[in-house]
């Protein structure tokens, strides 16, 4: 899967117990993968491949219909 973004996105690093917004996904084209929620909830996450840096799939998909800097494109 590929995620294309036009701006910096402040997201979670699921490998950290605090779950604070503590990672940035920069603009560009990123390889991503779907993983179980690292905090035990049912909502799966889309993360940068090989990491737990990302957010819930629903978070990313809410921005797919925008046409400005907030737009996210997910290629499956």
MMTF fields as JSON, N, C-alpha, C and O atoms, coordinates in Angstrom:
{
  "mmtfVersion": "1.0.0",
  "mmtfProducer": "UNKNOWN",
  "numBonds": 303,
  "numAtoms": 304,
  "numGroups": 76,
  "numChains": 1,
  "numModels": 1,
  "chainsPerModel": [1],
  "groupsPerChain": [76],
  "chainIdList": ["A"],
  "bondAtomList": [4, 2, 8, 6, 12, 10, 16, 14, 20, 18, 24, 22, 28, 26, 32, 30, 36, 34, 40, 38, 44, 42, 48, 46, 52, 50, 56, 54, 60, 58, 64, 62, 68, 66, 72, 70, 76, 74, 80, 78, 84, 82, 88, 86, 92, 90, 96, 94, 100, 98, 104, 102, 108, 106, 112, 110, 116, 114, 120, 118, 124, 122, 128, 126, 132, 130, 136, 134, 140, 138, 144, 142, 148, 146, 152, 150, 156, 154, 160, 158, 164, 162, 168, 166, 172, 170, 176, 174, 180, 178, 184, 182, 188, 186, 192, 190, 196, 194, 200, 198, 204, 202, 208, 206, 212, 210, 216, 214, 220, 218, 224, 222, 228, 226, 232, 230, 236, 234, 240, 238, 244, 242, 248, 246, 252, 250, 256, 254, 260, 258, 264, 262, 268, 266, 272, 270, 276, 274, 280, 278, 284, 282, 288, 286, 292, 290, 296, 294, 300, 298],
  "bondOrderList": [1, 1, 1, 1, 1, 1, 1, 1, 1, 1, 1, 1, 1, 1, 1, 1, 1, 1, 1, 1, 1, 1, 1, 1, 1, 1, 1, 1, 1, 1, 1, 1, 1, 1, 1, 1, 1, 1, 1, 1, 1, 1, 1, 1, 1, 1, 1, 1, 1, 1, 1, 1, 1, 1, 1, 1, 1, 1, 1, 1, 1, 1, 1, 1, 1, 1, 1, 1, 1, 1, 1, 1, 1, 1, 1],
  "groupList": [{"groupName": "UNK", "atomNameList": ["N", "CA", "C", "O"], "elementList": ["N", "C", "C", "O"], "formalChargeList": [0, 0, 0, 0], "bondAtomList": [1, 0, 2, 1, 3, 2], "bondOrderList": [1, 1, 2], "singleLetterCode": "X", "chemCompType": "L-PEPTIDE LINKING"}],
  "groupTypeList": [0, 0, 0, 0, 0, 0, 0, 0, 0, 0, 0, 0, 0, 0, 0, 0, 0, 0, 0, 0, 0, 0, 0, 0, 0, 0, 0, 0, 0, 0, 0, 0, 0, 0, 0, 0, 0, 0, 0, 0, 0, 0, 0, 0, 0, 0, 0, 0, 0, 0, 0, 0, 0, 0, 0, 0, 0, 0, 0, 0, 0, 0, 0, 0, 0, 0, 0, 0, 0, 0, 0, 0, 0, 0, 0, 0],
  "groupIdList": [1, 2, 3, 4, 5, 6, 7, 8, 9, 10, 11, 12, 13, 14, 15, 16, 17, 18, 19, 20, 21, 22, 23, 24, 25, 26, 27, 28, 29, 30, 31, 32, 33, 34, 35, 36, 37, 38, 39, 40, 41, 42, 43, 44, 45, 46, 47, 48, 49, 50, 51, 52, 53, 54, 55, 56, 57, 58, 59, 60, 61, 62, 63, 64, 65, 66, 67, 68, 69, 70, 71, 72, 73, 74, 75, 76],
  "secStructList": [7, 3, 3, 3, 3, 1, 1, 7, 3, 3, 3, 3, 3, 6, 6, 1, 6, 6, 7, 7, 3, 3, 3, 3, 3, 7, 1, 3, 3, 3, 3, 3, 3, 3, 3, 7, 7, 6, 6, 1, 7, 1, 1, 7, 3, 3, 3, 3, 6, 6, 1, 7, 3, 3, 3, 3, 2, 2, 2, 2, 2, 6, 6, 6, 6, 7, 7, 1, 6, 6, 7, 3, 3, 3, 3, 7],
  "xCoordList": [0.85, 0.0, 0.892, 2.005, 0.379, 1.105, 0.217, -0.979, 0.807, 0.139, 0.865, 2.087, 0.106, 0.679, 0.106, -1.111, 0.993, 0.553, 1.214, 2.283, 0.557, 1.059, 1.617, 2.095, 1.558, 2.003, 2.525, 2.37, 3.14, 3.527, 2.277, 1.331, 2.283, 1.195, 1.774, 2.681, 1.268, 1.689, 0.857, -0.372, 1.545, 0.872, 1.499, 2.428, 0.979, 1.467, 2.595, 2.694, 3.429, 4.404, 3.912, 4.098, 3.288, 2.687, 3.687, 3.29, 4.975, 5.981, 6.267, 6.978, 5.72, 5.919, 4.679, 3.561, 4.869, 3.756, 2.869, 1.681, 3.424, 2.645, 1.554, 0.492, 1.801, 0.825, 0.673, -0.286, 1.611, 1.54, 1.797, 2.399, 1.328, 1.651, 3.131, 3.536, 3.933, 5.363, 6.138, 7.326, 5.509, 6.199, 5.581, 4.418, 6.375, 5.916, 6.041, 7.095, 4.967, 5.033, 5.169, 4.24, 6.313, 6.539, 5.779, 5.291, 5.675, 5.04, 5.77, 6.981, 5.025, 5.643, 4.858, 3.696, 5.529, 4.953, 5.597, 6.819, 4.772, 5.272, 4.671, 3.472, 5.504, 4.99, 4.419, 5.07, 3.19, 2.514, 1.974, 1.896, 1.607, 0.984, -0.072, -0.013, -1.035, -2.11, -1.64, -1.165, -1.777, -1.375, -2.472, -3.284, -2.495, -3.433, -3.121, -1.967, -4.125, -3.945, -2.96, -3.203, -1.853, -0.843, -1.302, -0.633, -2.427, -2.93, -4.103, -4.773, -4.354, -5.339, -6.77, -7.66, -7.018, -8.376, -8.649, -7.728, -9.9, -10.262, -9.898, -9.756, -9.743, -9.469, -8.044, -7.086, -7.889, -6.535, -5.835, -6.472, -4.531, -3.706, -3.088, -2.859, -2.815, -1.964, -0.69, -0.725, 0.437, 1.72, 2.768, 2.633, 3.819, 4.957, 5.515, 5.735, 5.742, 6.142, 7.352, 8.348, 7.242, 8.322, 8.381, 9.293, 7.395, 7.361, 5.963, 5.084, 5.773, 4.434, 4.099, 3.323, 4.677, 4.422, 3.267, 3.367, 2.157, 0.978, -0.231, -0.127, -1.386, -2.646, -3.679, -3.409, -4.864, -5.913, -6.235, -6.063, -6.696, -7.053, -8.136, -8.105, -9.084, -10.151, -9.626, -10.152, -8.59, -7.979, -7.471, -7.769, -6.706, -6.152, -7.26, -7.233, -8.217, -9.249, -10.192, -10.818, -10.307, -11.176, -10.646, -11.387, -9.382, -8.771, -8.666, -8.075, -9.213, -9.041, -9.914, -9.642, -10.94, -11.822, -11.488, -12.208, -10.421, -10.033, -9.171, -8.543, -9.132, -8.341, -7.239, -6.53, -7.085, -6.035, -4.86, -4.669, -4.089, -2.894, -3.213, -2.315, -4.436, -4.787, -5.089, -5.245, -5.17, -5.572, -4.56, -3.348, -5.094, -4.318, -4.809, -6.012, -3.869, -4.217, -3.674, -2.494, -4.54, -4.129, -4.272, -5.363, -3.164, -3.149, -3.02, -2.07, -3.993, -3.952, -3.619, -3.538],
  "yCoordList": [-1.178, 0.0, 1.235, 1.224, 2.285, 3.551, 4.664, 4.715, 5.548, 6.735, 7.937, 8.045, 8.842, 10.06, 11.236, 11.384, 12.073, 13.247, 14.498, 14.436, 15.637, 16.913, 17.795, 18.898, 17.313, 18.136, 17.236, 16.016, 17.828, 17.08, 16.662, 17.439, 15.432, 14.944, 14.53, 13.698, 15.093, 14.707, 13.486, 13.542, 12.391, 11.122, 10.452, 10.978, 9.301, 8.544, 7.6, 7.149, 7.319, 6.238, 5.144, 5.229, 4.119, 3.051, 2.215, 1.403, 2.392, 1.647, 2.298, 1.728, 3.48, 4.194, 4.048, 4.245, 3.711, 3.436, 4.654, 4.502, 5.859, 7.055, 7.309, 7.831, 6.947, 7.182, 8.641, 9.012, 9.48, 10.902, 11.116, 10.276, 12.262, 12.636, 12.966, 14.055, 12.035, 12.241, 11.813, 11.503, 11.791, 11.457, 12.286, 12.684, 12.532, 13.296, 12.431, 11.847, 12.35, 11.751, 12.935, 13.733, 13.062, 14.211, 14.087, 13.007, 15.178, 15.109, 14.111, 13.921, 13.484, 12.561, 11.282, 11.177, 10.319, 9.01, 8.002, 7.859, 7.3, 6.41, 5.015, 4.865, 4.009, 2.642, 2.422, 2.699, 1.919, 1.708, 0.282, -0.425, -0.112, -1.421, -1.31, -0.429, -2.21, -2.284, -3.213, -4.318, -2.751, -3.547, -3.472, -2.547, -4.449, -4.344, -3.097, -2.676, -2.525, -1.337, -1.635, -2.546, -0.89, -1.183, -0.886, -1.276, -0.206, 0.107, -0.778, -0.515, -1.834, -2.839, -2.557, -3.352, -1.46, -1.177, -1.931, -2.474, -1.969, -2.746, -2.068, -2.756, -0.762, -0.04, -0.32, -0.005, -0.909, -1.161, 0.149, 1.177, 0.077, 1.232, 1.063, -0.058, 2.189, 2.235, 2.939, 4.079, 2.245, 2.741, 2.715, 1.99, 3.515, 3.43, 2.025, 1.513, 1.408, 0.0, -0.25, 0.472, -1.29, -1.68, -0.91, -1.111, -0.007, 0.779, 0.7, 0.024, 1.39, 1.605, 3.093, 3.571, 3.821, 5.251, 5.419, 5.065, 5.971, 6.156, 6.506, 7.159, 6.058, 6.368, 5.337, 4.466, 5.458, 4.523, 4.69, 5.766, 3.625, 3.671, 4.725, 5.439, 4.816, 5.811, 7.238, 8.097, 7.498, 8.829, 9.195, 10.279, 8.305, 8.599, 8.729, 9.641, 7.835, 7.813, 9.016, 9.351, 9.665, 10.845, 12.001, 12.939, 11.941, 13.02, 12.691, 13.473, 11.567, 11.182, 11.984, 11.984, 12.658, 13.419, 14.901, 15.663, 15.325, 16.73, 17.017, 16.107, 18.257, 18.593, 19.604, 20.025, 19.996, 20.955, 20.233, 19.036, 20.936, 20.361, 19.225, 18.462, 19.095, 18.048, 16.707, 15.696, 16.693, 15.465, 14.347, 14.557, 13.157, 11.92, 11.019, 10.893, 10.401, 9.421, 8.077, 7.958, 7.071, 5.725, 4.823, 4.657, 4.257, 3.356, 1.932, 1.6, 1.096, -0.289, -1.228, -2.439],
  "zCoordList": [0.0, 0.0, 0.0, 0.525, -0.595, -0.668, -0.11, -0.397, 0.684, 1.189, 0.602, 0.705, -0.015, -0.585, 0.188, 0.301, 0.72, 1.472, 0.911, 0.303, 1.128, 0.63, 1.736, 1.471, 2.983, 4.112, 5.219, 5.155, 6.229, 7.421, 8.187, 8.325, 8.681, 9.526, 10.864, 10.913, 11.951, 13.292, 13.679, 13.714, 13.968, 14.245, 15.46, 16.072, 15.789, 16.941, 16.552, 15.411, 17.522, 17.397, 18.325, 19.539, 17.77, 18.561, 19.334, 20.17, 19.076, 19.836, 21.183, 22.011, 21.406, 22.666, 23.525, 23.051, 24.755, 25.657, 25.892, 26.175, 25.781, 26.09, 25.054, 25.393, 23.801, 22.747, 22.376, 21.698, 22.811, 22.464, 20.98, 20.311, 20.475, 19.1, 19.078, 19.485, 18.607, 18.739, 17.501, 17.6, 16.369, 15.126, 14.005, 14.071, 12.991, 11.834, 10.584, 10.33, 9.807, 8.48, 7.523, 7.398, 6.846, 5.968, 4.653, 4.32, 3.906, 2.6, 1.715, 1.835, 0.835, -0.104, -0.258, 0.135, -0.84, -1.151, -0.208, -0.189, 0.58, 1.623, 1.493, 1.257, 1.647, 1.693, 3.093, 4.101, 3.128, 4.404, 4.468, 3.463, 5.679, 5.879, 6.958, 7.816, 6.906, 7.9, 9.01, 8.748, 10.269, 11.427, 12.483, 12.475, 13.393, 14.516, 15.342, 15.425, 15.938, 16.767, 17.896, 18.688, 17.992, 19.014, 20.437, 21.393, 20.59, 21.921, 22.319, 23.318, 21.533, 21.91, 21.487, 21.789, 20.802, 20.334, 19.044, 18.434, 18.626, 17.442, 16.128, 15.117, 16.103, 14.857, 14.374, 15.08, 13.178, 12.664, 12.305, 12.076, 12.265, 11.921, 10.557, 10.104, 9.891, 8.711, 9.151, 9.613, 9.001, 9.509, 8.41, 7.424, 8.59, 7.692, 7.787, 8.885, 6.663, 6.629, 7.525, 7.468, 8.354, 9.249, 10.546, 11.348, 10.769, 12.006, 12.602, 12.068, 13.701, 14.247, 14.218, 15.045, 13.276, 13.122, 12.15, 10.975, 12.664, 11.838, 12.672, 13.71, 12.195, 12.867, 12.432, 11.604, 13.009, 12.62, 11.139, 10.566, 10.545, 9.132, 8.895, 7.893, 9.816, 9.692, 9.7, 8.993, 10.498, 10.519, 9.137, 8.637, 8.512, 7.19, 6.148, 5.323, 6.183, 5.138, 5.2, 4.194, 6.345, 6.424, 5.573, 5.276, 5.182, 4.401, 2.914, 2.17, 2.451, 1.052, 0.093, -1.108, 0.567, -0.318, -0.38, -1.025, 0.27, 0.254, -0.965, -1.507, -1.399, -2.576, -2.279, -3.193, -1.027, -0.69, -0.035, -0.252, 0.749, 1.367, 2.337, 2.692, 2.765, 3.721, 3.053, 3.738, 1.744, 1.048, 1.243, 1.194, 1.466, 1.532, 0.401, 0.169, -0.29, -1.313, -0.829, -0.497, -0.792, -0.397, -1.625, -2.17, -2.039, -3.194, -2.67, -1.96, -3.033, -2.551, -3.688, -3.484]
}
